[in-house]
Amino acid sequence: MSAIRVMIAEKDPEQMQALCTALDRQDSMDIISTVSSRETVIKHLVASPDIMLLSPNVLKNQPLSRFMHSIQTKSPRMWKRRQSE
């Protein structure tokens, strides 16, 4: 069975390190990307994570719905593929 591919989006370096440390201990998970900004999250979606741990502070005080709309607009292939799985 292949490992779960994880993207971590967190602005706080200490929180990011804590998450990375905890997930590195899990054989069933691979951290494929760590990012600290909303814009970088969208760019890194090309890596096709299975899950994304998204801290609200990365959203720059914008609602989650607006962020999801950005993903749909800027990464439509990724969005369609995930919707069909």
C-alpha positions in Angstrom: 0.0 0.0 0.0 1.4 3.4 -0.9 1.9 6.2 1.6 -0.6 9.0 2.0 0.8 12.1 0.3 0.4 15.1 2.7 0.7 18.9 2.1 1.1 21.1 5.2 0.1 24.7 4.9 1.0 26.6 8.1 2.5 30.1 8.7 3.9 29.5 12.2 7.3 27.8 11.9 7.0 26.1 15.3 3.6 24.6 14.4 5.0 23.6 11.0 7.9 21.8 12.7 5.6 20.1 15.2 3.3 18.8 12.4 6.3 17.6 10.3 7.8 15.8 13.3 4.5 14.1 14.2 3.8 13.0 10.6 7.4 11.9 10.0 6.8 9.3 12.6 4.0 7.7 10.6 5.2 5.1 8.1 1.9 5.5 6.2 2.4 9.2 5.4 4.8 11.2 3.2 5.1 14.9 3.5 5.4 16.1 -0.1 5.1 19.8 0.5 5.3 22.4 3.2 4.1 25.9 2.5 3.3 29.0 4.4 1.1 31.1 2.1 -2.2 30.7 0.3 -0.6 31.5 -3.1 2.1 28.8 -2.6 -0.6 26.3 -1.7 -2.2 26.7 -5.0 1.1 26.4 -6.9 2.1 23.3 -5.0 -1.2 21.5 -5.8 0.5 20.2 -8.9 2.3 17.7 -6.5 -1.2 16.1 -6.1 -1.4 15.6 -2.4 -3.9 13.1 -1.0 -4.7 15.4 1.9 -3.8 19.0 2.9 -3.5 20.2 6.5 -4.5 23.8 6.1 -4.1 26.3 8.9 -6.7 29.1 8.9 -4.0 31.7 9.3 -2.7 30.8 5.8 -6.0 32.1 4.3 -5.2 35.7 5.0 -8.5 36.4 6.7 -10.4 35.3 3.6 -13.2 32.7 3.9 -12.5 29.1 3.0 -15.1 29.3 0.2 -13.0 32.0 -1.5 -9.9 29.8 -1.2 -11.7 26.8 -2.7 -12.9 29.0 -5.5 -9.2 30.0 -6.2 -8.3 26.3 -6.4 -11.2 25.7 -8.8 -10.1 28.6 -10.9 -6.3 28.2 -10.9 -6.1 24.4 -10.8 -9.2 23.1 -12.6 -7.7 19.8 -13.6 -6.7 19.1 -10.0 -10.2 20.0 -8.8 -12.0 17.8 -11.4 -9.8 14.9 -10.7 -10.4 15.1 -6.9 -14.2 15.4 -7.4 -14.3 12.3 -9.5 -12.4 10.1 -7.1 
